Amino acid sequence: MSGERILLVEDDDIIAKVTDWRLKKLGYEVCGRAVSAAEAMDLVVKSLPDLVLMDINIKGDIDGIETANMIKKGFNIPVVYVTSHSDGPTIERARETKPDGFIVKPFEDNDLRVAIELAMKK
């Protein structure tokens, strides 16, 4: 699969730029980048992406898990978590949102591609 429109929610500028580059190299279209829940929700409404790549720790009072839950409930858009936080409590909170995928940083291009393809087939 390629050409899907992906919203990237990542507050670390360097990681966002590298992930954006990787997504484009894999044939996906990055339809926006957000660093907070408010920006993510605004971009979801404006661009209606095919998938959201969501960091768990983002700027603002609402974290990526809560943001993903709002996106899934309000728009039924697949969400794949991309995070360096894989501790038990974080995984449990994330699991409750029924994510479409979970990638632990650092990751390889193939990890990203597989997670996106599987999420898009759900």
C-alpha positions as CSV (number, residue, x, y, z in Angstrom):
1,M,0.0,0.0,0.0
2,S,1.1,3.5,-0.6
3,G,-0.3,7.0,-1.0
4,E,-2.3,6.9,2.3
5,R,-2.6,10.3,4.0
6,I,-1.0,10.2,7.4
7,L,-1.2,12.8,10.2
8,L,2.0,12.8,12.3
9,V,1.5,13.8,16.0
10,E,5.0,14.3,17.4
11,D,6.4,17.1,19.5
12,D,10.1,16.4,19.0
13,D,11.1,18.3,15.9
14,I,14.0,16.1,14.9
15,I,12.0,12.9,15.3
16,A,9.1,14.5,13.4
17,K,11.4,15.5,10.5
18,V,13.0,12.0,10.3
19,T,9.6,10.3,10.5
20,D,8.2,12.6,7.9
21,W,11.1,11.8,5.6
22,R,10.7,8.0,6.2
23,L,7.0,8.1,5.5
24,K,7.5,9.9,2.2
25,K,10.3,7.5,1.3
26,L,7.8,4.6,1.9
27,G,5.3,6.3,-0.4
28,Y,2.9,7.8,2.1
29,E,1.6,11.4,2.1
30,V,2.1,13.4,5.3
31,C,-1.0,15.6,5.4
32,G,0.1,17.4,8.5
33,R,2.1,17.5,11.7
34,A,0.8,18.4,15.2
35,V,2.6,18.8,18.5
36,S,-0.5,18.9,20.8
37,A,-4.0,17.5,21.1
38,A,-5.6,20.8,20.0
39,E,-3.5,20.9,16.9
40,A,-4.1,17.2,16.2
41,M,-7.8,17.5,16.5
42,D,-7.8,20.6,14.3
43,L,-5.8,18.8,11.6
44,V,-8.0,15.7,11.8
45,V,-11.1,17.9,11.1
46,K,-9.4,19.8,8.2
47,S,-7.5,16.9,6.5
48,L,-9.4,13.7,7.5
49,P,-6.2,11.6,7.3
50,D,-6.3,7.8,6.5
51,L,-4.2,7.1,9.6
52,V,-2.7,9.0,12.6
53,L,0.8,8.2,13.9
54,M,0.6,9.3,17.5
55,D,3.3,10.0,20.1
56,I,2.1,9.4,23.6
57,N,3.9,12.3,25.2
58,I,2.9,15.4,23.4
59,K,2.7,19.1,24.4
60,G,-0.2,20.4,26.4
61,D,-2.4,19.0,29.1
62,I,-3.9,16.2,27.0
63,D,-1.5,13.4,26.2
64,G,-1.4,11.2,23.0
65,I,-3.5,8.4,24.6
66,E,-6.4,10.7,25.3
67,T,-6.0,12.4,21.9
68,A,-6.0,9.0,20.2
69,N,-9.2,8.0,22.0
70,M,-10.9,11.2,20.9
71,I,-9.8,10.6,17.3
72,K,-10.9,7.0,17.2
73,K,-14.3,7.7,18.9
74,G,-15.1,10.9,16.9
75,F,-13.7,10.0,13.5
76,N,-13.0,6.3,13.4
77,I,-9.5,6.9,12.0
78,P,-6.9,4.3,12.7
79,V,-4.2,5.3,15.2
80,V,-0.8,3.8,15.6
81,Y,1.2,4.8,18.6
82,V,4.9,5.7,18.0
83,T,6.6,6.1,21.4
84,S,9.6,5.5,23.5
85,H,7.4,4.8,26.5
86,S,6.7,1.0,26.7
87,D,6.4,0.6,30.5
88,G,3.5,-1.5,31.8
89,P,1.1,1.3,32.9
90,T,1.6,3.2,29.7
91,I,0.9,0.1,27.6
92,E,-2.2,-0.7,29.6
93,R,-3.6,2.8,29.2
94,A,-2.8,2.7,25.5
95,R,-4.4,-0.8,25.1
96,E,-7.6,0.5,26.5
97,T,-8.0,2.8,23.5
98,K,-7.8,-0.2,21.2
99,P,-4.9,1.1,19.0
100,D,-4.4,-0.2,15.6
101,G,-0.7,-0.5,16.2
102,F,2.2,0.3,18.5
103,I,5.8,1.1,17.5
104,V,8.6,1.6,20.0
105,K,11.2,4.2,19.2
106,P,13.8,3.8,17.8
107,F,12.3,1.9,14.9
108,E,13.3,0.9,11.4
109,D,11.5,1.8,8.2
110,N,10.1,-1.7,7.8
111,D,8.6,-1.5,11.4
112,L,6.8,1.6,10.3
113,R,5.6,0.2,7.0
114,V,4.3,-3.0,8.5
115,A,2.5,-1.2,11.3
116,I,0.8,1.2,8.8
117,E,-0.2,-1.6,6.4
118,L,-1.7,-3.7,9.2
119,A,-3.6,-0.8,10.7
120,M,-5.0,0.2,7.3
121,K,-6.3,-3.4,6.7
122,K,-8.3,-3.4,10.0
